[in-house]
Amino acid sequence: MSLYGTDLLALLPELIIVVTACLVLALDPITPASRRDLLAWLSVGALALCLGLTGWQISVLNVRVSAFSDLVVIDAYARFWKILLYGVTGVIILLSLPYLKAERIHLGEYYGFILLALSGMMVMVSGADLLTIYLGTELMSISLYVLTGFNRSKPRSLEASAKYFVLGAFSSGILLYGISLLYGMAGSTKLASIAVAIGTRGADDPLLLIATILVAVGFGFKLAAVPFHMWTPDVYQGAPTSVTAFMAVAAKAASFAAFIRVFVEGLGGLKADWSLLFLLISVVTLVLGNIVAIVQTNIKRMLAYSSIAHAGYLLIGVVTFSGAAVAYYLVAYLLMTLLCFAVLVVVGNSGGSDQIEDFAGLAKRSPFLAFAMLIGMISLAGVPFTAGFLGKFFIFDAAIRQHQTMLVVIGVITVGCGFYYYLKVVRAMYWLTPPADSQPVPLSALSRLTMTLLIAAIFVLGVYPQPILNALDQPAARATISMFR
């Protein structure tokens, strides 16, 4: 096999996703509206194939593989996040089927753009070069701009897409400028070369500090960290609910995975400087995200500010150099946020809105949906025996070990704020009287099964986190995470 053939084989999952996305977009115009479900199942089939292929790579080729002159690296760290992204994307596609029909926007291009965004995320978690990561980020972002405005009959959706595009383009320019400064300093955009240049030039170089700040600002937008969070509430509320779920779960996970690789593998020599920057950002993000979420009356906006707050908790793990705690917290966040949005999608299918008051009496109309939302909310709040509790425990434990006591105190206080606004939804579902004209919310067997599996995963990881910790203990993943120390 030629050199390029070996490289293409290493990137076979990405190629399968891109080819499937192009195939879906090509088949969409000639597929009758009544048979567009086949495009969704074609997309799910491609995800299943990639899942099997990545699993085979883990079991047989459990080594770090570089491709295309070290622009891309396929290691245990990248494979771990790819498997999570496959699962999340598959769940989103299945939940989207009835939702798109109910909203009358069931078009095949939706699945094509979902897969294109996924391919960008896969490149992000595998990138060993800043330009490779940038290209993956842009592929993800451009696809999400389109998906945000996918419900073209609603002005709010188009407005959200426009805001997302303008601010996203601005942040991409800042990120690219930071990358150009690093290239001028190191003579390369590869993370390994940048790390060597930092060791040679020293951490006190002003050019290095400016470049690091610009790169941090660019990633801060993707992570929805304060003060780069302005787009999040409007975009979360205006986008179709299934798209919001995809952004809140998959895009956030991929952004954090790429962010960790850049700042640990490439800019690890400057961690004494960037840790101070992220310490400040973490505190401001925690306080603003949790306090503003209290006054929200729309669940999607509330979850947007919740997402901002959780970015603050994750940054605590970054500041305290605990890669394993960050990875575990992200997995827990994916599960509980996906569960909440799964309920929102089903309620939206029945004609309900995303206002908290419209969830009044949901426990009487649909006990299972109310229970699923209850589990999602208490896990986000951090109730014991849920994955959310252990995630916060690992983060705070890492902060205590680094003697960041004040950071833990602020974190615990903001967790109390979170209990208040999460339990507002629980109160509406269980204690408020449903409207007189309310009807039971229909729930398909597939949606019920999906939510049941998510609930089980939240409880299992809440008492037995070892599967995630074992996955992170693979040699290549451990090598990346250990660089935090």
C-alpha positions as CSV (number, residue, x, y, z in Angstrom):
1,M,0.0,0.0,0.0
2,S,1.3,3.5,-0.9
3,L,2.1,6.1,1.7
4,Y,-1.1,8.0,0.9
5,G,-3.1,4.8,1.0
6,T,-1.9,4.2,4.6
7,D,-2.9,7.8,5.5
8,L,-6.3,7.4,4.0
9,L,-6.8,4.2,5.8
10,A,-6.1,6.0,9.1
11,L,-8.8,8.5,8.2
12,L,-11.3,6.0,7.0
13,P,-14.0,6.9,9.5
14,E,-13.8,10.6,8.5
15,L,-14.0,9.6,4.8
16,I,-17.0,7.4,5.4
17,I,-18.8,10.2,7.1
18,V,-18.0,12.8,4.4
19,V,-18.9,10.4,1.6
20,T,-22.2,9.6,3.3
21,A,-23.0,13.3,3.8
22,C,-22.4,14.0,0.1
23,L,-24.5,10.9,-0.8
24,V,-27.3,12.1,1.4
25,L,-27.2,15.6,-0.2
26,A,-27.2,14.1,-3.7
27,L,-30.1,11.8,-3.0
28,D,-32.2,14.4,-1.3
29,P,-33.7,16.0,-4.4
30,I,-34.7,12.7,-5.9
31,T,-36.1,11.1,-2.7
32,P,-39.8,11.4,-2.2
33,A,-40.9,13.2,0.9
34,S,-42.5,10.1,2.2
35,R,-39.3,8.1,2.0
36,R,-36.8,10.6,3.5
37,D,-36.6,8.4,6.6
38,L,-34.3,6.3,4.5
39,L,-31.7,9.1,4.4
40,A,-31.8,9.3,8.2
41,W,-31.2,5.5,8.5
42,L,-28.5,5.7,5.9
43,S,-26.8,8.3,8.1
44,V,-27.2,6.1,11.2
45,G,-25.8,3.1,9.2
46,A,-22.7,5.1,8.4
47,L,-22.3,6.0,12.1
48,A,-22.6,2.3,13.1
49,L,-20.0,1.4,10.5
50,C,-17.6,4.0,11.8
51,L,-18.3,2.9,15.4
52,G,-17.3,-0.6,14.5
53,L,-14.2,0.5,12.6
54,T,-13.0,2.7,15.5
55,G,-13.7,0.0,18.0
56,W,-11.6,-2.4,15.8
57,Q,-8.8,0.2,15.7
58,I,-8.9,0.3,19.5
59,S,-8.7,-3.5,19.9
60,V,-6.2,-4.2,17.1
61,L,-4.3,-1.0,16.5
62,N,-4.1,0.4,20.0
63,V,-1.1,2.6,19.1
64,R,-0.6,6.3,18.1
65,V,-0.8,6.6,14.3
66,S,0.2,9.8,12.5
67,A,-1.1,10.6,9.0
68,F,-0.4,13.2,6.3
69,S,3.0,14.3,7.6
70,D,1.8,14.5,11.2
71,L,-1.0,16.8,10.4
72,V,-3.4,14.3,12.0
73,V,-2.9,11.9,14.8
74,I,-5.1,8.9,15.6
75,D,-4.6,7.9,19.2
76,A,-6.6,6.6,22.1
77,Y,-7.6,10.2,23.0
78,A,-9.0,10.9,19.6
79,R,-10.8,7.5,19.3
80,F,-12.4,8.0,22.7
81,W,-14.0,11.2,21.6
82,K,-15.0,9.9,18.2
83,I,-16.9,7.0,19.8
84,L,-18.8,9.5,22.0
85,L,-19.5,11.7,19.0
86,Y,-20.9,8.8,17.0
87,G,-23.3,7.9,19.7
88,V,-24.5,11.4,20.3
89,T,-25.0,12.1,16.6
90,G,-26.9,8.8,16.2
91,V,-29.3,9.7,19.1
92,I,-29.8,13.2,17.7
93,I,-30.7,11.9,14.2
94,L,-33.2,9.4,15.6
95,L,-34.8,12.0,17.9
96,S,-34.9,14.4,14.9
97,L,-37.1,12.2,12.7
98,P,-40.5,12.9,14.4
99,Y,-39.4,16.5,15.3
100,L,-38.6,17.5,11.7
101,K,-41.9,16.1,10.6
102,A,-43.9,17.9,13.3
103,E,-42.1,21.2,12.3
104,R,-42.6,20.5,8.6
105,I,-38.9,20.8,7.8
106,H,-38.1,17.2,7.1
107,L,-35.5,17.6,4.4
108,G,-32.6,15.3,3.6
109,E,-30.1,18.1,3.7
110,Y,-30.5,18.2,7.5
111,Y,-28.8,14.9,7.8
112,G,-26.2,15.9,5.4
113,F,-25.2,18.9,7.4
114,I,-25.3,17.0,10.6
115,L,-22.8,14.5,9.2
116,L,-20.6,17.3,7.8
117,A,-20.5,19.0,11.2
118,L,-19.6,15.6,12.7
119,S,-16.7,15.2,10.2
120,G,-15.4,18.6,11.3
121,M,-15.6,17.5,14.9
122,M,-13.7,14.3,14.1
123,V,-10.9,16.4,12.5
124,M,-10.8,18.7,15.5
125,V,-10.2,15.8,18.0
126,S,-7.6,14.2,15.7
127,G,-5.7,17.4,14.7
128,A,-2.0,17.6,15.5
129,D,-1.6,20.9,13.6
130,L,-3.3,24.2,14.4
131,L,-4.4,24.6,10.7
132,T,-5.9,21.1,10.7
133,I,-7.8,21.9,13.9
134,Y,-8.9,25.3,12.4
135,L,-10.2,23.6,9.3
136,G,-12.2,21.1,11.4
137,T,-13.6,23.9,13.5
138,E,-14.7,25.8,10.4
139,L,-16.3,22.8,8.8
140,M,-18.3,22.2,12.1
141,S,-19.2,25.9,12.5
142,I,-20.4,26.5,8.9
143,S,-22.6,23.4,9.1
144,L,-24.0,24.6,12.4
145,Y,-24.7,28.1,11.0
146,V,-26.9,26.5,8.3
147,L,-28.6,24.1,10.8
148,T,-29.4,27.0,13.2
149,G,-31.4,28.7,10.5
150,F,-32.9,25.5,9.2
151,N,-36.5,26.4,10.2
152,R,-36.7,29.2,7.6
153,S,-40.4,29.9,8.3
154,K,-39.5,31.3,11.8
155,P,-37.8,34.7,12.0
156,R,-36.2,33.8,15.3
157,S,-34.4,30.9,13.7
158,L,-33.0,33.1,10.9
159,E,-32.0,35.8,13.4
160,A,-30.2,33.2,15.5
161,S,-28.3,31.9,12.4
162,A,-27.3,35.4,11.4
163,K,-26.0,36.3,14.9
164,Y,-24.2,33.0,15.2
165,F,-22.5,33.5,11.8
166,V,-21.4,37.1,12.4
167,L,-19.9,36.4,15.9
168,G,-18.5,33.0,14.7
169,A,-16.7,34.6,11.8
170,F,-15.3,37.3,14.1
171,S,-14.0,34.7,16.6
172,S,-12.5,32.6,13.7
173,G,-10.6,35.6,12.6
174,I,-9.1,36.1,16.0
175,L,-8.2,32.4,16.3
176,L,-6.5,32.5,12.9
177,Y,-4.6,35.6,13.8
178,G,-3.3,33.9,17.0
179,I,-2.3,30.9,14.8
180,S,-0.4,33.1,12.4
181,L,1.6,34.6,15.3
182,L,2.5,31.2,16.6
183,Y,3.6,30.3,13.1
184,G,5.8,33.3,12.9
185,M,7.3,32.4,16.2
186,A,7.8,28.6,15.7
187,G,8.0,28.4,11.9
188,S,5.4,25.7,11.9
189,T,1.8,25.2,12.9
190,K,2.3,21.7,14.3
191,L,1.7,21.4,18.0
192,A,4.9,19.5,18.6
193,S,7.0,22.1,16.8
194,I,5.3,24.9,18.8
195,A,6.0,23.1,22.0
196,V,9.7,22.8,21.1
197,A,9.9,26.5,20.1
198,I,8.4,27.5,23.4
199,G,11.0,25.5,25.2
200,T,13.7,27.3,23.1
201,R,12.5,30.9,23.3
202,G,11.2,30.7,26.9
203,A,7.8,31.5,28.3
204,D,8.4,35.2,28.8
205,D,8.3,36.1,25.0
206,P,5.6,38.8,24.6
207,L,4.7,37.5,21.1
208,L,4.0,34.1,22.7
209,L,1.7,35.6,25.3
210,I,-0.3,37.7,22.8
211,A,-0.7,34.6,20.5
212,T,-1.8,32.5,23.4
213,I,-4.4,35.1,24.4
214,L,-5.8,35.3,20.9
215,V,-6.0,31.5,20.6
216,A,-7.8,31.4,24.0
217,V,-10.3,34.0,22.8
218,G,-11.0,32.0,19.6
219,F,-11.6,28.8,21.6
220,G,-13.5,30.7,24.3
221,F,-16.2,31.5,21.7
222,K,-16.6,27.8,20.8
223,L,-16.7,26.8,24.5
224,A,-19.3,29.6,25.3
225,A,-17.1,30.9,28.2
226,V,-17.6,34.4,29.5
227,P,-17.1,37.0,28.0
228,F,-17.4,35.2,24.7
229,H,-20.8,33.7,25.4
230,M,-23.1,36.4,23.9
231,W,-24.3,34.2,21.1
232,T,-25.3,31.3,23.2
233,P,-28.8,32.2,24.6
234,D,-30.2,33.6,21.4
235,V,-28.8,30.7,19.3
236,Y,-30.0,28.0,21.6
237,Q,-33.5,29.5,21.7
238,G,-33.8,30.3,18.1
239,A,-32.4,27.1,16.6
240,P,-34.6,24.0,16.1
241,T,-34.5,22.0,19.3
242,S,-32.7,19.0,17.8
243,V,-30.0,21.3,16.5
244,T,-29.7,23.0,19.8
245,A,-29.2,19.6,21.4
246,F,-26.5,18.8,18.8
247,M,-24.7,22.1,19.5
248,A,-25.0,21.8,23.3
249,V,-23.7,18.3,23.4
250,A,-21.5,17.3,20.4
251,A,-20.1,20.7,19.4
252,K,-19.2,21.5,23.0
253,A,-17.5,18.1,23.5
254,A,-15.4,18.4,20.3
255,S,-14.4,22.0,21.1
256,F,-13.2,21.1,24.6
257,A,-11.4,18.0,23.3
258,A,-9.5,20.2,20.7
259,F,-9.0,22.9,23.2
260,I,-7.3,20.5,25.6
261,R,-5.0,19.1,22.9
262,V,-3.9,22.5,21.8
263,F,-3.2,24.0,25.2
264,V,-1.6,20.8,26.6
265,E,0.4,19.4,23.7
266,G,1.2,22.7,22.0
267,L,1.1,25.4,24.6
268,G,1.9,23.3,27.7
269,G,5.1,25.2,28.3
270,L,3.0,28.3,29.0
271,K,0.6,26.7,31.4
272,A,1.8,28.9,34.3
273,D,0.5,31.9,32.2
274,W,-2.6,30.5,30.6
275,S,-3.8,28.9,33.8
276,L,-4.1,32.3,35.4
277,L,-6.1,33.5,32.4
278,F,-8.4,30.6,32.6
279,L,-8.7,30.9,36.3
280,L,-10.3,34.4,35.9
281,I,-12.4,33.2,33.0
282,S,-13.6,30.2,35.0
283,V,-14.8,32.3,38.0
284,V,-16.6,34.9,35.8
285,T,-18.2,32.1,33.8
286,L,-19.4,30.3,36.9
287,V,-20.9,33.4,38.4
288,L,-22.6,34.9,35.4
289,G,-23.9,31.6,33.9
290,N,-25.6,30.4,37.2
291,I,-27.0,33.8,38.3
292,V,-28.5,34.8,34.9
293,A,-30.0,31.3,34.5
294,I,-32.1,31.9,37.6
295,V,-34.3,34.5,36.0
296,Q,-34.9,32.6,32.7
297,T,-38.4,31.5,31.9
298,N,-37.5,29.6,28.7
299,I,-36.0,26.2,29.2
300,K,-33.7,26.4,26.2
301,R,-32.4,29.8,27.3
302,M,-32.0,28.4,30.8
303,L,-30.0,25.4,29.4
304,A,-27.9,27.9,27.4
305,Y,-26.8,29.7,30.6
306,S,-26.5,26.3,32.2
307,S,-24.1,25.3,29.4
308,I,-22.1,28.5,30.1
309,A,-21.9,27.6,33.8
310,H,-20.8,24.0,33.1
311,A,-18.0,25.5,30.9
312,G,-16.9,27.2,34.0
313,Y,-16.7,24.0,36.0
314,L,-14.8,22.4,33.1
315,L,-12.3,25.2,33.1
316,I,-11.6,24.5,36.8
317,G,-10.4,21.1,35.7
318,V,-8.2,22.8,33.1
319,V,-6.8,25.3,35.6
320,T,-6.0,22.5,38.1
321,F,-4.4,20.4,35.3
322,S,-6.8,17.4,35.8
323,G,-7.4,16.0,32.3
324,A,-9.2,12.9,33.5
325,A,-11.6,15.0,35.6
326,V,-12.4,17.2,32.6
327,A,-13.0,14.2,30.3
328,Y,-15.3,12.5,32.8
329,Y,-17.2,15.7,33.4
330,L,-17.7,16.1,29.7
331,V,-19.1,12.6,29.4
332,A,-21.5,13.2,32.2
333,Y,-22.5,16.5,30.7
334,L,-23.2,14.9,27.4
335,L,-25.5,12.3,28.9
336,M,-27.6,14.5,31.1
337,T,-27.9,17.4,28.6
338,L,-28.9,15.0,25.9
339,L,-31.6,13.5,28.1
340,C,-33.0,16.9,28.8
341,F,-33.1,17.9,25.2
342,A,-34.6,14.5,24.3
343,V,-37.6,15.4,26.5
344,L,-37.8,18.8,24.9
345,V,-37.9,17.4,21.4
346,V,-40.7,14.9,22.3
347,V,-42.7,17.7,24.0
348,G,-42.2,19.9,21.0
349,N,-43.5,17.1,18.7
350,S,-46.8,17.3,20.5
351,G,-47.2,21.0,19.9
352,G,-45.8,22.1,23.3
353,S,-43.4,25.1,23.6
354,D,-40.2,25.4,25.5
355,Q,-41.5,27.7,28.2
356,I,-41.1,26.4,31.8
357,E,-44.8,27.2,32.5
358,D,-45.8,24.9,29.6
359,F,-44.3,22.0,31.5
360,A,-46.9,22.5,34.3
361,G,-48.4,19.1,35.3
362,L,-46.2,17.1,32.9
363,A,-46.0,14.4,35.6
364,K,-49.8,13.8,35.2
365,R,-49.8,14.0,31.4
366,S,-46.7,11.9,30.8
367,P,-45.1,10.4,34.0
368,F,-42.2,8.9,32.1
369,L,-41.2,12.1,30.4
370,A,-41.4,14.0,33.7
371,F,-39.3,11.4,35.3
372,A,-36.7,11.6,32.5
373,M,-36.5,15.4,32.8
374,L,-36.3,15.0,36.6
375,I,-33.2,12.8,36.3
376,G,-31.6,15.1,33.7
377,M,-32.2,18.2,36.0
378,I,-31.0,16.7,39.2
379,S,-27.9,15.3,37.5
380,L,-27.1,18.7,36.0
381,A,-27.6,20.1,39.5
382,G,-25.2,17.5,41.0
383,V,-27.4,15.3,43.2
384,P,-25.5,12.3,44.6
385,F,-25.6,8.9,42.8
386,T,-25.8,10.7,39.4
387,A,-23.0,11.2,36.9
388,G,-23.3,15.0,37.4
389,F,-22.4,14.7,41.1
390,L,-19.3,12.6,40.5
391,G,-18.2,15.0,37.7
392,K,-18.3,18.0,40.1
393,F,-16.7,15.9,42.8
394,F,-13.7,15.0,40.6
395,I,-13.4,18.7,39.5
396,F,-13.5,20.0,43.1
397,D,-11.2,17.3,44.3
398,A,-8.6,18.3,41.7
399,A,-8.9,21.9,42.8
400,I,-8.4,21.1,46.4
401,R,-5.3,19.0,45.6
402,Q,-3.9,22.1,43.8
403,H,-4.8,24.3,46.9
404,Q,-7.4,26.3,45.0
405,T,-9.7,26.5,48.0
406,M,-11.4,29.8,47.0
407,L,-12.2,28.4,43.6
408,V,-13.9,25.4,45.3
409,V,-15.9,27.8,47.5
410,I,-17.1,29.8,44.5
411,G,-17.9,26.5,42.7
412,V,-20.0,25.2,45.6
413,I,-21.9,28.4,46.0
414,T,-22.8,28.4,42.3
415,V,-23.9,24.8,42.5
416,G,-26.4,26.0,45.0
417,C,-27.7,28.5,42.5
418,G,-28.0,25.7,40.0
419,F,-30.2,23.7,42.3
420,Y,-32.7,26.7,42.4
421,Y,-33.2,27.0,38.6
422,Y,-33.1,23.3,37.8
423,L,-35.7,22.6,40.4
424,K,-37.9,25.3,39.0
425,V,-38.6,22.9,36.1
426,V,-39.2,20.0,38.5
427,R,-41.6,22.1,40.5
428,A,-43.6,23.0,37.4
429,M,-43.8,19.3,36.3
430,Y,-44.8,17.9,39.7
431,W,-46.5,20.6,41.7
432,L,-48.3,22.9,39.2
433,T,-51.7,22.1,37.9
434,P,-51.8,21.3,34.1
435,P,-54.0,23.4,31.9
436,A,-57.6,22.2,31.5
437,D,-57.1,21.5,27.8
438,S,-53.8,19.6,28.1
439,Q,-53.5,16.3,26.5
440,P,-51.2,13.3,27.2
441,V,-47.8,13.6,25.4
442,P,-47.3,10.7,22.9
443,L,-44.0,8.9,23.2
444,S,-42.7,6.4,20.6
445,A,-41.0,3.2,21.7
446,L,-37.7,4.3,20.2
447,S,-37.7,7.6,22.2
448,R,-38.6,5.7,25.4
449,L,-35.8,3.2,24.8
450,T,-33.3,6.0,24.2
451,M,-34.3,7.9,27.3
452,T,-34.2,4.8,29.4
453,L,-30.6,4.0,28.2
454,L,-29.6,7.6,29.0
455,I,-31.1,7.4,32.5
456,A,-29.4,4.1,33.2
457,A,-26.0,5.5,32.0
458,I,-26.4,8.5,34.3
459,F,-27.0,6.3,37.3
460,V,-24.4,3.7,36.4
461,L,-21.6,6.3,35.9
462,G,-22.8,8.0,39.0
463,V,-21.9,5.0,41.2
464,Y,-19.4,3.2,38.9
465,P,-17.2,5.7,36.9
466,Q,-14.6,3.0,36.1
467,P,-15.6,2.4,32.4
468,I,-14.8,6.0,31.5
469,L,-11.7,6.1,33.7
470,N,-10.5,2.8,32.1
471,A,-11.0,4.2,28.6
472,L,-8.9,7.2,29.6
473,D,-6.2,5.0,30.9
474,Q,-5.2,3.8,27.4
475,P,-1.5,4.6,26.7
476,A,-2.0,7.3,24.1
477,A,-4.8,8.9,26.0
478,R,-2.9,8.8,29.3
479,A,0.1,10.4,27.6
480,T,-2.0,13.4,26.6
481,I,-3.8,13.7,29.9
482,S,-0.6,13.3,31.9
483,M,0.8,16.4,30.3
484,F,-1.6,18.4,32.4
485,R,0.6,17.7,35.4
